[in-house]
């Protein structure tokens, strides 16, 4: 049977352990007894009858997360401003600091520099690649002063851009009719290889293709192999007069 999470129900005991009186600036915090956890150090002056906020401090070496609910509401625990002064490098210091990344971890940051090519990001767990949906960044995806959301992929060991308020949006090449196309696909006019029937022997047979472009089909070779689209002509009227 799998072990279930346990919950301790009972009374929380709080102990105030007195220190040793000393000249201001030389006082020493008393040690914590076994089985207890330090939550605060209170320092008061001789004759002081009340304790104020200024008298309370966090014990050294005892990390505490204050205002946890507020941090969750504001998202401040996963947001940081890029402090890097070098293009193509993102440097972040999160609160609380982290030393490693977990799969699916989300971080939001404000960029300090424009990117001109592939990028890296270091949010405390070491420098790893920062990539887009289609691969390494090419330049123009990151703009100084804009905000970006990234997700960590443990299998790829890199952060992937998942949201942005500026810069070029990187996408994967379209593979279906309702997909957005890349610049490379548009520049290629979306043309694909077209095979002419073996009976097509005319060296200047014309086909009207998508995007209203024209293509010349080379006659099938004597061996009987199908002809292939060989040329895209930008001036259809010249082709038709030929």
VOLOMAR-427091 format. One line per field, with one value per residue: x, y, z of N, C-alpha, C, O, CB in turn; residue number from 1. Coordinates in steps of 0.02 Angstrom, whole numbers. Glycine has a CB too. Example, Ala and Ser with C-alpha at 12.3 -4.5 7.8 and 13.67 -1.06 7.14 Angstrom:
2
n_X = 660, 642
n_Y = -284, -112
n_Z = 390, 354
ca_X = 615, 684
ca_Y = -225, -53
ca_Z = 390, 357
c_X = 660, 645
c_Y = -165, 2
c_Z = 390, 394
o_X = 712, 670
o_Y = -166, 57
o_Z = 423, 402
cb_X = 565, 704
cb_Y = -224, -30
cb_Z = 452, 286
seq = 1, 2
//
This chain:
242
n_X = 42, 29, 114, 30, 17, 57, -19, 6, -79, -112, -53, 36, 187, 270, 420, 511, 672, 788, 924, 1094, 1131, 1210, 1327, 1265, 1267, 1356, 1290, 1242, 1153, 1054, 1081, 984, 877, 879, 763, 686, 639, 706, 618, 620, 719, 727, 775, 803, 820, 900, 787, 680, 507, 414, 393, 441, 419, 545, 628, 630, 700, 754, 817, 990, 1042, 924, 813, 668, 507, 421, 260, 192, 67, 43, 151, 117, 0, 47, 138, 273, 372, 412, 453, 568, 685, 788, 960, 1070, 1206, 1245, 1211, 1105, 1116, 1030, 1006, 946, 881, 792, 664, 610, 786, 844, 926, 924, 832, 663, 561, 443, 441, 397, 445, 443, 506, 580, 658, 827, 905, 912, 901, 1019, 1040, 1060, 1016, 1054, 999, 1004, 940, 977, 997, 1100, 1172, 1076, 1014, 903, 763, 653, 488, 521, 654, 827, 848, 845, 866, 797, 688, 687, 660, 723, 658, 534, 419, 433, 382, 440, 463, 530, 611, 650, 691, 748, 839, 831, 759, 601, 525, 364, 275, 258, 281, 331, 436, 486, 383, 419, 380, 335, 357, 214, 100, -27, -187, -244, -140, -21, 97, 275, 402, 492, 414, 320, 400, 439, 326, 241, 253, 259, 338, 289, 229, 228, 116, 165, 129, 138, 218, 248, 361, 327, 213, 93, 47, -72, -35, -57, -70, -68, 40, 155, 219, 347, 342, 452, 475, 442, 575, 664, 673, 557, 531, 439, 408, 473, 431, 522, 546, 496, 401, 391, 325, 190, 132, 239, 275, 162, 165, 269
n_Y = -60, 108, 245, 374, 554, 634, 722, 835, 861, 969, 1064, 1212, 1250, 1388, 1460, 1576, 1617, 1679, 1793, 1847, 1992, 2131, 2252, 2370, 2312, 2211, 2103, 1931, 1808, 1687, 1509, 1383, 1268, 1087, 1008, 1117, 1258, 1406, 1559, 1696, 1838, 1940, 2096, 2203, 2361, 2412, 2430, 2446, 2434, 2393, 2300, 2332, 2332, 2357, 2295, 2163, 2028, 1915, 1755, 1713, 1608, 1539, 1515, 1602, 1617, 1753, 1833, 1742, 1715, 1838, 1842, 1736, 1785, 1897, 1840, 1854, 1765, 1696, 1789, 1902, 2035, 2052, 2060, 2062, 2129, 2097, 2057, 1924, 1848, 1805, 1851, 1809, 1839, 1758, 1771, 1669, 1622, 1501, 1344, 1247, 1178, 1126, 1010, 1084, 1202, 1372, 1534, 1710, 1854, 2019, 2083, 2140, 2167, 2170, 2025, 1951, 1832, 1656, 1619, 1616, 1574, 1610, 1573, 1548, 1414, 1381, 1411, 1389, 1344, 1460, 1443, 1445, 1400, 1330, 1303, 1354, 1527, 1661, 1795, 1951, 1903, 1931, 2079, 2226, 2281, 2221, 2090, 1916, 1745, 1589, 1411, 1271, 1131, 975, 863, 917, 1001, 1144, 1311, 1358, 1478, 1531, 1633, 1806, 1986, 2064, 2075, 1957, 1818, 1651, 1508, 1338, 1253, 1252, 1116, 1081, 1136, 1241, 1292, 1416, 1490, 1486, 1613, 1563, 1468, 1550, 1629, 1533, 1517, 1417, 1307, 1139, 986, 934, 804, 762, 677, 527, 536, 667, 758, 880, 1014, 1137, 1139, 1217, 1250, 1318, 1366, 1362, 1520, 1588, 1573, 1523, 1377, 1288, 1135, 1008, 904, 728, 615, 517, 393, 371, 419, 516, 692, 839, 984, 1125, 1263, 1422, 1552, 1725, 1813, 1787, 1825, 1833, 1702, 1646, 1702, 1643
n_Z = 0, -44, 33, 117, 116, 269, 406, 533, 679, 809, 951, 925, 987, 1057, 1098, 1196, 1203, 1311, 1288, 1318, 1406, 1327, 1264, 1145, 980, 1005, 1049, 1060, 972, 1051, 1050, 962, 1039, 1036, 929, 908, 804, 741, 724, 733, 784, 922, 971, 1103, 1187, 1340, 1470, 1385, 1352, 1261, 1107, 943, 761, 708, 797, 769, 680, 547, 585, 562, 431, 423, 311, 257, 187, 159, 157, 71, 6, -57, -145, -229, -287, -356, -438, -421, -384, -495, -585, -660, -694, -832, -809, -887, -983, -1106, -1273, -1330, -1217, -1073, -908, -752, -588, -477, -349, -224, -237, -358, -392, -485, -625, -663, -753, -860, -790, -770, -818, -813, -893, -910, -1048, -1071, -1179, -1360, -1464, -1576, -1632, -1594, -1422, -1244, -1077, -905, -756, -630, -617, -699, -862, -1006, -1172, -1252, -1343, -1489, -1554, -1668, -1660, -1635, -1593, -1712, -1722, -1681, -1614, -1477, -1392, -1319, -1164, -1178, -1127, -1087, -1090, -1037, -1048, -966, -1035, -987, -1058, -1171, -1117, -1113, -1120, -1185, -1287, -1248, -1245, -1287, -1288, -1384, -1532, -1662, -1700, -1685, -1780, -1820, -1980, -2087, -2100, -2131, -2199, -2121, -2047, -1993, -2103, -2131, -2164, -2256, -2324, -2385, -2468, -2555, -2623, -2590, -2673, -2734, -2784, -2945, -3041, -3208, -3322, -3411, -3542, -3576, -3686, -3738, -3740, -3687, -3609, -3505, -3337, -3227, -3070, -2888, -2805, -2921, -3006, -3138, -3217, -3304, -3384, -3410, -3549, -3547, -3528, -3653, -3602, -3544, -3417, -3295, -3322, -3234, -3135, -3180, -3182, -3121, -3183, -3178, -3260, -3337, -3460, -3549, -3559, -3617, -3742, -3799
ca_X = 0, 69, 111, -7, 45, 34, -35, 13, -129, -95, -39, 101, 220, 316, 465, 553, 734, 824, 995, 1136, 1136, 1275, 1329, 1234, 1312, 1398, 1248, 1245, 1089, 1060, 1074, 918, 877, 863, 692, 652, 659, 705, 575, 634, 765, 702, 827, 775, 868, 891, 731, 627, 448, 373, 430, 417, 441, 616, 665, 623, 738, 754, 879, 1040, 1044, 857, 775, 596, 470, 371, 207, 186, 6, 52, 197, 79, -47, 84, 182, 341, 420, 434, 465, 630, 707, 852, 1015, 1127, 1227, 1270, 1159, 1099, 1123, 980, 1027, 890, 888, 725, 652, 674, 834, 843, 991, 913, 769, 620, 523, 381, 448, 382, 477, 427, 559, 583, 723, 871, 939, 887, 943, 1041, 1050, 1045, 1020, 1056, 966, 1026, 894, 1002, 1014, 1150, 1156, 1050, 988, 835, 744, 584, 449, 551, 725, 868, 827, 883, 877, 735, 634, 691, 666, 735, 601, 474, 415, 432, 368, 477, 451, 589, 603, 703, 715, 789, 885, 827, 697, 567, 480, 294, 235, 299, 245, 366, 483, 459, 358, 444, 332, 357, 328, 145, 91, -98, -216, -260, -81, 15, 156, 337, 425, 522, 362, 289, 448, 441, 259, 204, 255, 284, 356, 232, 249, 186, 103, 214, 106, 150, 281, 259, 411, 304, 147, 90, -2, -84, -26, -82, -40, -71, 107, 159, 278, 362, 351, 498, 448, 468, 635, 652, 669, 489, 524, 395, 442, 469, 429, 591, 556, 439, 406, 355, 289, 152, 119, 296, 273, 108, 181, 325
ca_Y = 0, 169, 288, 435, 612, 639, 789, 838, 902, 978, 1132, 1239, 1278, 1443, 1471, 1635, 1601, 1741, 1796, 1877, 2064, 2151, 2319, 2373, 2293, 2153, 2050, 1867, 1772, 1622, 1450, 1352, 1203, 1030, 997, 1181, 1295, 1478, 1596, 1767, 1863, 2003, 2131, 2262, 2400, 2409, 2470, 2450, 2398, 2368, 2274, 2359, 2294, 2366, 2253, 2093, 2011, 1844, 1722, 1698, 1538, 1509, 1546, 1608, 1646, 1797, 1856, 1691, 1725, 1896, 1822, 1694, 1828, 1942, 1801, 1880, 1712, 1671, 1846, 1939, 2080, 2032, 2104, 2053, 2185, 2066, 2031, 1851, 1816, 1828, 1835, 1822, 1822, 1749, 1773, 1648, 1599, 1430, 1318, 1197, 1186, 1067, 1004, 1123, 1263, 1432, 1596, 1770, 1904, 2078, 2080, 2199, 2177, 2137, 1968, 1952, 1763, 1608, 1648, 1574, 1603, 1584, 1596, 1523, 1343, 1372, 1437, 1340, 1377, 1487, 1429, 1458, 1340, 1294, 1290, 1408, 1595, 1685, 1867, 1990, 1875, 1964, 2152, 2257, 2313, 2180, 2035, 1850, 1686, 1531, 1348, 1229, 1062, 934, 817, 956, 1042, 1213, 1348, 1370, 1536, 1512, 1693, 1866, 2048, 2099, 2035, 1911, 1754, 1593, 1453, 1280, 1253, 1228, 1050, 1072, 1195, 1295, 1312, 1476, 1472, 1521, 1656, 1521, 1437, 1602, 1648, 1479, 1518, 1357, 1258, 1073, 950, 910, 753, 762, 609, 505, 553, 738, 763, 948, 1047, 1201, 1132, 1262, 1237, 1373, 1339, 1403, 1586, 1614, 1571, 1477, 1334, 1252, 1063, 980, 843, 665, 591, 461, 331, 362, 443, 575, 757, 873, 1057, 1147, 1334, 1465, 1612, 1779, 1852, 1738, 1847, 1815, 1630, 1629, 1725, 1604
ca_Z = 0, -49, 91, 106, 152, 339, 430, 606, 711, 880, 973, 905, 1046, 1043, 1155, 1194, 1239, 1327, 1273, 1370, 1397, 1302, 1235, 1079, 926, 1023, 1075, 1024, 971, 1085, 1006, 961, 1072, 994, 919, 897, 743, 752, 678, 737, 836, 948, 1008, 1137, 1226, 1413, 1494, 1335, 1377, 1205, 1049, 879, 702, 699, 844, 748, 620, 529, 609, 511, 409, 425, 257, 268, 132, 188, 112, 19, -33, -100, -198, -276, -323, -400, -482, -413, -374, -560, -629, -647, -746, -859, -788, -932, -1025, -1167, -1318, -1338, -1152, -1025, -840, -707, -517, -452, -277, -197, -286, -374, -413, -537, -661, -666, -816, -860, -750, -808, -796, -852, -883, -953, -1082, -1067, -1243, -1421, -1484, -1645, -1652, -1540, -1354, -1184, -1019, -840, -704, -566, -622, -750, -929, -1054, -1231, -1256, -1412, -1508, -1570, -1724, -1648, -1610, -1613, -1770, -1717, -1686, -1572, -1412, -1397, -1254, -1133, -1186, -1080, -1119, -1048, -1061, -1014, -967, -1058, -959, -1109, -1218, -1076, -1138, -1111, -1249, -1285, -1253, -1248, -1294, -1300, -1437, -1571, -1712, -1673, -1722, -1787, -1860, -2047, -2091, -2131, -2145, -2231, -2074, -2010, -2014, -2142, -2116, -2218, -2307, -2364, -2426, -2520, -2604, -2653, -2572, -2728, -2721, -2845, -2984, -3089, -3269, -3348, -3461, -3610, -3589, -3724, -3759, -3698, -3661, -3579, -3448, -3286, -3180, -3003, -2833, -2801, -2989, -3036, -3194, -3217, -3366, -3374, -3459, -3580, -3520, -3563, -3699, -3564, -3519, -3349, -3292, -3320, -3171, -3138, -3180, -3181, -3106, -3223, -3146, -3310, -3375, -3528, -3591, -3569, -3662, -3809, -3826
c_X = 44, 60, 75, 25, 15, 23, -31, -39, -113, -83, 31, 131, 270, 356, 506, 614, 774, 897, 1033, 1143, 1206, 1270, 1301, 1285, 1355, 1357, 1251, 1178, 1097, 1049, 1005, 923, 857, 787, 652, 679, 653, 660, 589, 683, 739, 757, 798, 830, 852, 835, 673, 568, 404, 419, 399, 444, 516, 658, 667, 661, 736, 819, 926, 1039, 978, 814, 700, 564, 414, 320, 197, 125, 13, 98, 162, 32, -11, 128, 255, 393, 446, 447, 530, 646, 777, 906, 1076, 1142, 1253, 1212, 1162, 1113, 1072, 1001, 972, 906, 818, 723, 597, 720, 828, 912, 985, 844, 730, 579, 457, 384, 438, 415, 457, 481, 551, 654, 761, 902, 901, 931, 959, 1053, 1032, 1058, 1029, 1021, 992, 982, 914, 1023, 1066, 1126, 1135, 1023, 917, 814, 672, 548, 481, 625, 762, 843, 873, 900, 811, 678, 630, 703, 674, 673, 536, 477, 404, 418, 404, 460, 513, 572, 663, 733, 761, 845, 888, 760, 668, 521, 408, 248, 280, 256, 280, 413, 448, 439, 383, 393, 363, 325, 258, 143, 19, -128, -230, -200, -52, 78, 216, 355, 456, 471, 329, 335, 453, 373, 220, 206, 284, 301, 294, 258, 200, 174, 154, 193, 117, 218, 295, 307, 387, 232, 146, 34, -10, -84, -56, -41, -34, -2, 104, 222, 286, 374, 396, 470, 480, 527, 618, 645, 599, 479, 480, 436, 431, 464, 500, 599, 491, 449, 363, 315, 250, 141, 177, 296, 220, 122, 234, 300
c_Y = 62, 212, 353, 493, 616, 711, 789, 886, 908, 1052, 1152, 1274, 1332, 1457, 1535, 1621, 1665, 1736, 1827, 1951, 2083, 2222, 2317, 2358, 2233, 2094, 1988, 1832, 1705, 1565, 1419, 1283, 1148, 1020, 1060, 1213, 1370, 1512, 1671, 1782, 1931, 2036, 2195, 2297, 2395, 2456, 2476, 2407, 2370, 2345, 2302, 2317, 2299, 2323, 2180, 2082, 1935, 1812, 1706, 1624, 1502, 1543, 1546, 1641, 1688, 1817, 1807, 1701, 1783, 1880, 1780, 1736, 1871, 1904, 1821, 1825, 1683, 1727, 1881, 1983, 2059, 2083, 2100, 2117, 2161, 2039, 1955, 1812, 1847, 1804, 1856, 1801, 1819, 1755, 1723, 1619, 1523, 1409, 1264, 1209, 1121, 1068, 1042, 1187, 1325, 1493, 1653, 1822, 1963, 2081, 2146, 2216, 2145, 2077, 1973, 1882, 1716, 1638, 1594, 1611, 1570, 1615, 1570, 1451, 1329, 1397, 1382, 1377, 1403, 1483, 1448, 1394, 1298, 1279, 1351, 1476, 1620, 1759, 1904, 1962, 1909, 2038, 2182, 2292, 2274, 2120, 1968, 1795, 1626, 1471, 1304, 1158, 1021, 887, 852, 995, 1113, 1244, 1364, 1430, 1512, 1573, 1754, 1927, 2090, 2053, 1988, 1845, 1697, 1537, 1396, 1283, 1223, 1160, 1034, 1139, 1253, 1317, 1377, 1454, 1513, 1566, 1616, 1488, 1489, 1622, 1595, 1471, 1455, 1303, 1192, 1039, 923, 861, 753, 690, 591, 524, 626, 746, 834, 983, 1112, 1196, 1175, 1242, 1298, 1344, 1385, 1466, 1617, 1620, 1520, 1436, 1299, 1179, 1036, 914, 782, 642, 531, 395, 319, 386, 505, 639, 790, 948, 1083, 1222, 1369, 1530, 1666, 1821, 1805, 1759, 1830, 1741, 1612, 1651, 1682, 1549
c_Z = 0, 13, 73, 143, 222, 358, 506, 634, 786, 895, 952, 966, 1024, 1107, 1145, 1236, 1249, 1310, 1331, 1355, 1375, 1274, 1165, 1024, 941, 1047, 1030, 1029, 1005, 1036, 1013, 994, 1023, 990, 906, 833, 757, 701, 680, 792, 857, 990, 1038, 1177, 1300, 1434, 1445, 1357, 1321, 1148, 986, 822, 692, 745, 823, 683, 608, 553, 551, 495, 412, 372, 271, 207, 162, 135, 54, -24, -81, -158, -250, -318, -375, -450, -476, -405, -440, -610, -610, -707, -768, -839, -833, -971, -1092, -1209, -1322, -1274, -1104, -956, -792, -636, -488, -376, -260, -251, -297, -397, -467, -568, -660, -730, -811, -820, -794, -777, -843, -840, -930, -982, -1075, -1134, -1300, -1436, -1558, -1672, -1596, -1471, -1301, -1128, -956, -787, -635, -568, -675, -818, -976, -1115, -1221, -1329, -1425, -1526, -1625, -1715, -1622, -1635, -1668, -1766, -1725, -1645, -1504, -1422, -1327, -1227, -1138, -1139, -1116, -1068, -1078, -1018, -1020, -989, -1032, -1012, -1159, -1183, -1104, -1120, -1179, -1241, -1294, -1256, -1253, -1309, -1353, -1473, -1619, -1679, -1716, -1722, -1827, -1929, -2048, -2125, -2146, -2169, -2184, -2032, -2037, -2051, -2121, -2175, -2274, -2352, -2410, -2483, -2574, -2638, -2639, -2625, -2705, -2787, -2879, -3036, -3148, -3292, -3402, -3531, -3626, -3622, -3746, -3713, -3667, -3636, -3515, -3401, -3242, -3110, -2951, -2829, -2870, -3019, -3093, -3190, -3283, -3349, -3429, -3485, -3550, -3561, -3606, -3662, -3537, -3448, -3348, -3291, -3253, -3181, -3132, -3169, -3162, -3144, -3192, -3195, -3356, -3448, -3575, -3607, -3621, -3733, -3842, -3871
o_X = 91, 6, 86, 58, -44, 53, -63, -43, -102, -100, 79, 104, 309, 328, 532, 610, 791, 929, 1006, 1158, 1256, 1216, 1311, 1339, 1387, 1384, 1260, 1150, 1143, 1013, 971, 968, 823, 752, 592, 734, 602, 663, 572, 688, 730, 781, 770, 879, 797, 835, 623, 578, 361, 476, 339, 485, 548, 718, 701, 656, 718, 873, 904, 1036, 975, 782, 672, 592, 365, 335, 193, 129, -9, 86, 175, 25, -35, 151, 295, 452, 497, 452, 546, 623, 821, 898, 1127, 1097, 1281, 1169, 1216, 1121, 1070, 1013, 952, 940, 787, 774, 540, 697, 809, 952, 1035, 803, 759, 564, 419, 334, 467, 414, 454, 501, 520, 703, 732, 924, 862, 991, 919, 1073, 991, 1105, 1015, 1014, 1000, 986, 874, 1061, 1075, 1066, 1170, 1010, 877, 844, 634, 575, 469, 655, 732, 819, 932, 943, 773, 624, 576, 749, 636, 640, 487, 531, 371, 441, 400, 444, 544, 523, 720, 792, 806, 891, 943, 711, 705, 481, 392, 188, 335, 202, 259, 429, 387, 475, 369, 365, 412, 272, 245, 179, 3, -97, -227, -209, -58, 110, 208, 328, 446, 482, 312, 313, 468, 363, 171, 164, 327, 280, 251, 304, 140, 218, 182, 235, 108, 269, 350, 297, 421, 194, 192, -19, 40, -126, -78, 18, 0, 13, 59, 273, 236, 413, 379, 444, 539, 528, 566, 614, 584, 426, 482, 491, 384, 490, 535, 653, 438, 501, 304, 274, 276, 140, 166, 313, 231, 96, 244, 340
o_Y = 68, 215, 382, 483, 602, 756, 747, 944, 858, 1095, 1115, 1322, 1321, 1465, 1547, 1614, 1700, 1684, 1832, 1971, 2056, 2247, 2269, 2388, 2206, 2042, 1994, 1826, 1668, 1571, 1428, 1244, 1161, 1024, 1058, 1198, 1394, 1497, 1706, 1745, 1976, 2006, 2237, 2266, 2375, 2515, 2507, 2349, 2329, 2368, 2298, 2272, 2250, 2315, 2139, 2121, 1897, 1841, 1687, 1582, 1441, 1594, 1496, 1689, 1661, 1817, 1827, 1696, 1779, 1902, 1788, 1725, 1881, 1933, 1806, 1836, 1649, 1714, 1888, 1971, 2049, 2143, 2131, 2154, 2200, 2003, 1926, 1751, 1908, 1745, 1915, 1751, 1871, 1745, 1735, 1594, 1486, 1450, 1239, 1246, 1067, 1121, 1032, 1224, 1330, 1501, 1644, 1833, 1957, 2081, 2199, 2273, 2098, 2078, 1998, 1874, 1734, 1677, 1535, 1672, 1509, 1675, 1570, 1428, 1271, 1404, 1332, 1437, 1372, 1516, 1465, 1339, 1238, 1245, 1394, 1481, 1603, 1783, 1889, 1993, 1916, 2059, 2165, 2328, 2293, 2102, 1965, 1799, 1614, 1477, 1301, 1129, 1032, 873, 821, 1020, 1139, 1209, 1381, 1433, 1478, 1565, 1753, 1921, 2147, 1999, 1980, 1820, 1695, 1520, 1406, 1313, 1173, 1148, 981, 1192, 1310, 1357, 1392, 1405, 1568, 1558, 1632, 1481, 1473, 1630, 1610, 1424, 1441, 1257, 1189, 1063, 893, 878, 745, 648, 635, 528, 646, 741, 848, 982, 1140, 1245, 1171, 1219, 1328, 1303, 1440, 1466, 1667, 1669, 1479, 1458, 1281, 1164, 1041, 873, 783, 649, 499, 348, 266, 376, 544, 641, 772, 974, 1065, 1244, 1349, 1562, 1655, 1862, 1786, 1717, 1814, 1720, 1570, 1621, 1684, 1511
o_Z = 39, 42, 20, 195, 233, 329, 538, 615, 820, 855, 960, 992, 978, 1161, 1090, 1297, 1201, 1317, 1386, 1299, 1399, 1261, 1128, 1022, 896, 1065, 969, 1084, 988, 987, 1064, 978, 974, 1040, 895, 810, 781, 642, 632, 841, 815, 1039, 1002, 1199, 1319, 1416, 1461, 1377, 1334, 1141, 976, 831, 671, 733, 853, 637, 652, 543, 497, 540, 404, 385, 295, 178, 188, 76, -4, -86, -138, -215, -310, -378, -430, -499, -520, -418, -440, -670, -551, -763, -726, -851, -820, -989, -1131, -1183, -1317, -1275, -1095, -945, -790, -625, -474, -342, -281, -302, -251, -419, -492, -541, -657, -757, -763, -817, -849, -716, -904, -782, -983, -945, -1075, -1145, -1290, -1422, -1598, -1730, -1553, -1462, -1312, -1130, -954, -773, -588, -526, -694, -829, -984, -1110, -1187, -1371, -1379, -1516, -1628, -1756, -1590, -1691, -1670, -1803, -1771, -1642, -1475, -1457, -1282, -1264, -1106, -1114, -1168, -1011, -1138, -959, -1073, -965, -1054, -1011, -1187, -1216, -1117, -1108, -1225, -1193, -1343, -1269, -1226, -1338, -1366, -1449, -1616, -1635, -1776, -1670, -1863, -1937, -2013, -2174, -2172, -2160, -2206, -1986, -2097, -2031, -2095, -2229, -2333, -2413, -2467, -2540, -2631, -2677, -2673, -2624, -2662, -2840, -2847, -3073, -3139, -3284, -3434, -3576, -3683, -3588, -3770, -3652, -3625, -3640, -3475, -3421, -3223, -3092, -2967, -2848, -2879, -3054, -3097, -3162, -3315, -3304, -3488, -3447, -3530, -3622, -3598, -3687, -3510, -3419, -3396, -3263, -3217, -3231, -3084, -3150, -3185, -3136, -3181, -3174, -3409, -3492, -3633, -3663, -3664, -3781, -3902, -3898
cb_X = -48, 50, 182, -80, 30, 85, -105, 85, -200, -34, -47, 95, 256, 277, 512, 515, 775, 816, 1008, 1207, 1118, 1301, 1402, 1202, 1355, 1448, 1176, 1302, 1063, 1010, 1128, 890, 829, 897, 665, 662, 615, 777, 502, 570, 839, 637, 888, 716, 867, 958, 755, 652, 408, 324, 430, 439, 405, 634, 635, 548, 812, 745, 862, 1110, 1092, 824, 788, 580, 441, 404, 222, 185, -54, 80, 256, 40, -86, 127, 160, 344, 389, 382, 406, 689, 707, 849, 1035, 1114, 1281, 1319, 1165, 1147, 1195, 908, 1095, 827, 933, 697, 633, 664, 905, 789, 1028, 917, 781, 574, 511, 326, 517, 306, 555, 356, 628, 566, 714, 925, 1011, 885, 907, 1105, 1123, 1087, 957, 1130, 889, 1103, 823, 950, 953, 1170, 1216, 994, 991, 831, 755, 581, 379, 542, 757, 941, 827, 844, 928, 714, 644, 746, 604, 793, 592, 466, 358, 499, 291, 553, 388, 623, 598, 677, 657, 745, 956, 839, 709, 528, 499, 274, 189, 351, 239, 403, 528, 511, 280, 511, 267, 340, 373, 100, 119, -136, -279, -316, -28, 32, 143, 394, 475, 565, 309, 271, 516, 461, 265, 133, 297, 233, 405, 193, 251, 219, 32, 224, 32, 146, 278, 193, 473, 309, 131, 79, 18, -153, 47, -79, 29, -106, 162, 156, 274, 423, 283, 569, 458, 413, 691, 709, 718, 469, 592, 350, 416, 529, 382, 623, 581, 431, 384, 402, 337, 85, 104, 361, 259, 44, 204, 367
cb_Y = 0, 208, 304, 426, 677, 607, 813, 861, 872, 937, 1138, 1288, 1224, 1507, 1411, 1699, 1548, 1758, 1837, 1842, 2101, 2103, 2347, 2441, 2350, 2173, 2075, 1822, 1764, 1617, 1398, 1346, 1204, 967, 962, 1229, 1275, 1507, 1583, 1807, 1867, 1992, 2148, 2242, 2474, 2428, 2537, 2427, 2442, 2423, 2195, 2433, 2320, 2436, 2258, 2074, 2034, 1834, 1658, 1719, 1502, 1515, 1511, 1648, 1592, 1860, 1926, 1622, 1736, 1955, 1783, 1640, 1871, 1989, 1809, 1926, 1656, 1623, 1896, 1890, 2154, 2024, 2088, 1995, 2226, 2010, 2062, 1828, 1824, 1801, 1870, 1786, 1874, 1682, 1845, 1597, 1616, 1414, 1290, 1124, 1209, 1064, 930, 1081, 1266, 1443, 1588, 1798, 1871, 2144, 2063, 2188, 2149, 2187, 1901, 1993, 1751, 1545, 1687, 1557, 1597, 1600, 1575, 1532, 1304, 1299, 1475, 1295, 1330, 1562, 1356, 1507, 1361, 1332, 1267, 1398, 1643, 1671, 1891, 1994, 1800, 1932, 2183, 2306, 2380, 2157, 2047, 1836, 1672, 1545, 1311, 1227, 1057, 893, 785, 1003, 1011, 1214, 1412, 1308, 1587, 1468, 1699, 1856, 2088, 2159, 1995, 1898, 1754, 1569, 1477, 1214, 1216, 1278, 996, 1046, 1175, 1274, 1257, 1523, 1481, 1472, 1707, 1468, 1405, 1664, 1661, 1414, 1528, 1374, 1285, 1031, 893, 969, 683, 804, 605, 429, 536, 780, 718, 987, 1060, 1255, 1058, 1335, 1176, 1409, 1327, 1363, 1582, 1681, 1552, 1516, 1282, 1283, 1026, 969, 844, 611, 572, 456, 332, 291, 458, 571, 803, 856, 1087, 1127, 1360, 1478, 1599, 1823, 1897, 1727, 1922, 1834, 1593, 1662, 1797, 1574
cb_Z = 61, -112, 116, 129, 113, 386, 406, 625, 701, 898, 1050, 844, 1086, 1020, 1165, 1219, 1200, 1401, 1209, 1373, 1461, 1248, 1235, 1067, 908, 1076, 1081, 1052, 898, 1143, 1023, 888, 1132, 1021, 978, 957, 683, 748, 695, 747, 810, 991, 961, 1182, 1204, 1449, 1511, 1265, 1421, 1180, 1047, 871, 639, 710, 913, 739, 627, 452, 647, 535, 450, 497, 190, 332, 83, 217, 85, 51, 14, -59, -169, -238, -275, -359, -553, -354, -333, -587, -627, -633, -722, -936, -717, -980, -989, -1151, -1388, -1391, -1124, -1043, -822, -732, -478, -473, -253, -140, -264, -429, -354, -508, -734, -604, -833, -834, -716, -812, -794, -834, -892, -914, -1155, -1015, -1240, -1482, -1468, -1652, -1673, -1549, -1339, -1164, -1024, -827, -720, -514, -637, -756, -958, -1021, -1291, -1229, -1429, -1566, -1592, -1787, -1712, -1631, -1552, -1833, -1769, -1756, -1563, -1368, -1433, -1259, -1162, -1259, -1029, -1155, -1042, -1060, -1044, -899, -1136, -900, -1145, -1258, -1075, -1214, -1069, -1272, -1339, -1194, -1188, -1350, -1235, -1409, -1525, -1768, -1669, -1691, -1820, -1824, -2095, -2128, -2085, -2083, -2264, -2029, -2014, -1954, -2217, -2100, -2192, -2275, -2319, -2384, -2489, -2570, -2728, -2558, -2786, -2680, -2830, -3017, -3056, -3325, -3377, -3456, -3616, -3523, -3785, -3763, -3737, -3715, -3563, -3472, -3243, -3195, -2988, -2767, -2768, -2990, -2983, -3261, -3160, -3403, -3372, -3427, -3656, -3518, -3512, -3749, -3507, -3523, -3318, -3229, -3377, -3128, -3083, -3244, -3248, -3029, -3296, -3109, -3352, -3342, -3529, -3556, -3503, -3638, -3808, -3768
seq = 1, 2, 3, 4, 5, 6, 7, 8, 9, 10, 11, 12, 13, 14, 15, 16, 17, 18, 19, 20, 21, 22, 23, 24, 25, 26, 27, 28, 29, 30, 31, 32, 33, 34, 35, 36, 37, 38, 39, 40, 41, 42, 43, 44, 45, 46, 47, 48, 49, 50, 51, 52, 53, 54, 55, 56, 57, 58, 59, 60, 61, 62, 63, 64, 65, 66, 67, 68, 69, 70, 71, 72, 73, 74, 75, 76, 77, 78, 79, 80, 81, 82, 83, 84, 85, 86, 87, 88, 89, 90, 91, 92, 93, 94, 95, 96, 97, 98, 99, 100, 101, 102, 103, 104, 105, 106, 107, 108, 109, 110, 111, 112, 113, 114, 115, 116, 117, 118, 119, 120, 121, 122, 123, 124, 125, 126, 127, 128, 129, 130, 131, 132, 133, 134, 135, 136, 137, 138, 139, 140, 141, 142, 143, 144, 145, 146, 147, 148, 149, 150, 151, 152, 153, 154, 155, 156, 157, 158, 159, 160, 161, 162, 163, 164, 165, 166, 167, 168, 169, 170, 171, 172, 173, 174, 175, 176, 177, 178, 179, 180, 181, 182, 183, 184, 185, 186, 187, 188, 189, 190, 191, 192, 193, 194, 195, 196, 197, 198, 199, 200, 201, 202, 203, 204, 205, 206, 207, 208, 209, 210, 211, 212, 213, 214, 215, 216, 217, 218, 219, 220, 221, 222, 223, 224, 225, 226, 227, 228, 229, 230, 231, 232, 233, 234, 235, 236, 237, 238, 239, 240, 241, 242
//
